[in-house]
Amino acid sequence: MTLTDFKLERYFAKYEFTTKHLLSSSDCDGYPLQYILDCATAAERKLYDEIKLGYTDSPGSLFLREAIARQYKTITPDKVVVTSPGEANFALMNVLLKPGDHVICMSPAYQSLYQIAEDLGASVSYWKPATENWHFRPADLAALVTPSTKLIIVNFPHNPTGFLPNAAEQKQIVDIARQHNTVLFADEMYHQLVHEDKDQIPAFCDLYENAVSLWGMAKSFGLAGLRMGWLASHNQKILDQVLAFKDYLTICNNPISEVLTTIALNHKEKFITPNVAKIKQNISLFEKFASEHANTFLLNRPTAGSTAFVKLVNGETAMNFSDRAVREAGIMLLPSEMFDYGTQHLRIGFGRASMPQSLDAFKKYLFEK
């Protein structure tokens, strides 16, 4: 299998660790190690202090899978496979798809959600939103399904638009997949990162027997450095195939990350709640900034997640605008070209405490232009 270059990650690799102002990051600020340990109970701290750096159970240590299962309503520890999020996605696509299969994926989307399927030889149809409000309508999804559809891929809360369906729309999506007995892969890396509690929706794996939910520590928890994620599903056959595929990749997980992930899951309100508060505050700051520069930006306020897809209305391409901003002012944006979605949008990330300073620098740059 020959993989197409991951444009978005290559773009980040150029600038992420050398640029002063990051306005495009999808993750939240990373919590310090000591913060996690300070959350731990005596038993959890003992588990950490007694870590041995040997192999761990391939699907994930039982104590970790038990902590993960508690995040769902219907999932038990045996219905979980733990690995890094990117590896989980890669393995799942490889065990499910073969050349000629039909796949439906949202667009815009994180490149690996559709690129791996395409590079495996699958035919991909794209479920696109209404651009005025980024609403993904279930009726539009239903129109794309064919008798040969092997996999439906969704991502909620959505990166990059921040869209989240309501419970009724989520049920419609599940009903569409169930009607065709199609596997539903739900990238839920921003799960529970919802700005108002009333808008929370359950994980898809709790609603449909052939749904596979992906979650992890990178986005909702602000612990990307742990490199921990998992697949949860009632479809045991799929999980077994992923686990066998994992034998050719990482084989097992990092024991330190397993314990730290367990602690964070057991105290998730101490991680997710501050992140939501920071995101909401930063969205309000950027909303004011965009209104002051309405000749350049148009913001459709997101309802979930840590990102928004902001329209660039000055006539310049997003790539040109982004390249100039990072080169001339040290401000990193993410152009819509990195999502294979036109040339007129920028992904903005709201998970960093440095947002006020970055916006001040952005204002100065726009004024001086």
Buried (B, 14 or more C-beta within 10 A) or exposed (E): EEEEEBBBBEBBEEBEEEBEBBBBBBBBBBBEBEBBBEBBEEEBBEBBEEEEEEEBBBBBBEBBBBBBBEBBEBBEBEBBBBBBBBBBBBBBBBBBBEEEBBBBBBBBBBBBBBBBBBBBEBBBBBBBBEBEEBBBBBEEBBEBBEEEBBBBBBBBBBBBBBBBBEEEBBBBBBBBBBEBEBBBBBBBBBBBBBBEEEBEBBBBBBBBEBBBBBBBBBBBBBBBBBBBBBBBBBBEEBBEBBBEBBEEEBEBBBBEBBBBBBBBBBBBEBBBEBBBEBBEBBBEBBEEBBEEBEEBBBBBEBBBBBBBBBBBEEEBBBBEBBBBBBEEBBBBBBBBBBBBBBBBBBBBBBBBEBBEEBBEBBEEBBEEE
